[in-house]
Amino acid sequence: MAMTGRQDRQGVYDRSSGRLGRALAVLRERGPMEPFRLVRQHGLRESARFVGRNVRHMIADRLARRWDRAHGVDTAGSIQLAMLDVVGPNRDKGNECVCTSPKSFGFIMKNLPRDLSDATFIDIGSGKSRTLLLASHYPFKAIVGVEFARELVAIARRNIAAYRSPSQMCRTLFVVEGDAAAYAFPDTPLVVYFYNPFSKDVFDTVLDNLVASLRETPRRCFVVYGSSSHQAIDWARPAIRASGMFEELAVPRMPGFFDAVRRIDYAVFRFDPASRSA
Ligand SMILES: C[S@@+](CC[C@H](N)C(=O)[O-])C[C@H]1O[C@@H](n2cnc3c(N)ncnc32)[C@H](O)[C@@H]1O
């Protein structure tokens, strides 16, 4: 597979890196008339959309790198999986690593109850750990990432060790290296977070495992599913509903935050055995 982007110090290819440089290189190679040729070929509206998408991506990427510098961590970028060392058979079904933006995560968390002190937050496909770090500002009992790319696990563990903020409310953070399809959920109340990690068949397996775990040990569980590309919400939402386990909560539409590469479509579900037996 052809790689675009740069290989960074950690040895991972980052597609976000050097986006402007790549655009300038195309101009240099094909000449200054290239933009006009593209507008003729694709039409003004499609060309404007393309430029808009790229400008938005660059702004979000800058903000992500600024957030990283402020916290002494490395969570930015679009990291392709093809060159990474992946655990298990599901590499081709995984999506590249792009982290949830801080503003999007804060917006999603407003839909969850304030008292989460008995719950474990689990990010399925936790990438470089940005979401784990953001979750540490809420009073969870523990925060767990599950990630199958070994290089990303190593970066995430360094980030967790480096990250310190006076407003952190949970310091029990760790990453499990492994395929999410083989992950066994802990017996505590849960908040299970998915940000577009993989294809539907892997998701179905993880969801079946979660439902089996909740049947065996009934406990409160929230599932958050977010997606910004691949329209994954369109199959994830019906799959979660069809499990017959969860009720979907009414949530406000996510605004288009500047620190997000794209607006996130998301849904929040709850399983509460106490309200079921009432
Ligand atoms: C879109 S990123 C989300 C990153 C993180 N959850 C966040 O919101 O910041 C998807 C991540 O899922 C991981 N992934 C994909 N398939 C996986 C699998 N079967 N098991 C574990 N991790 C997986 C990828 O390596 C990637 O880091």
The ligand as an SDF file (V2000), in Angstrom:
LIG
                    3D

 27 29  0  0  0  0  0  0  0  0999 V2000
  -10.5480    6.1630   14.9170 C   0  0  0  0  0  0  0  0  0  0  0  0
   -9.3050    5.5900   16.0430 S   0  0  0  0  0  0  0  0  0  0  0  0
  -10.0180    6.0430   17.5880 C   0  0  0  0  0  0  0  0  0  0  0  0
   -8.9830    6.4320   18.6410 C   0  0  0  0  0  0  0  0  0  0  0  0
   -9.5440    6.7240   20.0290 C   0  0  0  0  0  0  0  0  0  0  0  0
  -10.6050    5.8320   20.3960 N   0  0  0  0  0  0  0  0  0  0  0  0
  -10.0740    8.1280   20.1610 C   0  0  0  0  0  0  0  0  0  0  0  0
  -11.2800    8.3180   20.1400 O   0  0  0  0  0  0  0  0  0  0  0  0
   -9.2740    9.0480   20.3100 O   0  0  0  0  0  0  0  0  0  0  0  0
   -9.5420    3.8320   15.9210 C   0  0  0  0  0  0  0  0  0  0  0  0
   -8.5190    3.0190   16.6710 C   0  0  0  0  0  0  0  0  0  0  0  0
   -9.0060    1.6740   16.7900 O   0  0  0  0  0  0  0  0  0  0  0  0
   -7.9160    0.7840   16.7010 C   0  0  0  0  0  0  0  0  0  0  0  0
   -8.4540   -0.5360   16.3080 N   0  0  0  0  0  0  0  0  0  0  0  0
   -9.0070   -0.8900   15.1280 C   0  0  0  0  0  0  0  0  0  0  0  0
   -9.3970   -2.1800   15.1450 N   0  0  0  0  0  0  0  0  0  0  0  0
   -9.0940   -2.6730   16.3740 C   0  0  0  0  0  0  0  0  0  0  0  0
   -9.2680   -3.9410   17.0150 C   0  0  0  0  0  0  0  0  0  0  0  0
   -9.8480   -4.9980   16.3790 N   0  0  0  0  0  0  0  0  0  0  0  0
   -8.8540   -4.0810   18.2880 N   0  0  0  0  0  0  0  0  0  0  0  0
   -8.2780   -3.0280   18.9560 C   0  0  0  0  0  0  0  0  0  0  0  0
   -8.0640   -1.8100   18.4040 N   0  0  0  0  0  0  0  0  0  0  0  0
   -8.4870   -1.6180   17.1310 C   0  0  0  0  0  0  0  0  0  0  0  0
   -7.0230    1.4400   15.6420 C   0  0  0  0  0  0  0  0  0  0  0  0
   -5.7030    0.9600   15.7090 O   0  0  0  0  0  0  0  0  0  0  0  0
   -7.1530    2.9040   16.0140 C   0  0  0  0  0  0  0  0  0  0  0  0
   -6.1660    3.2820   16.9250 O   0  0  0  0  0  0  0  0  0  0  0  0
  1  2  1  0
  2  3  1  0
  2 10  1  0
  3  4  1  0
  4  5  1  0
  5  6  1  0
  5  7  1  0
  7  8  2  0
  7  9  1  0
 10 11  1  0
 11 12  1  0
 11 26  1  0
 12 13  1  0
 13 14  1  0
 13 24  1  0
 14 15  1  0
 14 23  1  0
 15 16  2  0
 16 17  1  0
 17 18  1  0
 17 23  2  0
 18 19  1  0
 18 20  2  0
 20 21  1  0
 21 22  2  0
 22 23  1  0
 24 25  1  0
 24 26  1  0
 26 27  1  0
M  CHG  2   2   1   9  -1
M  END
$$$$
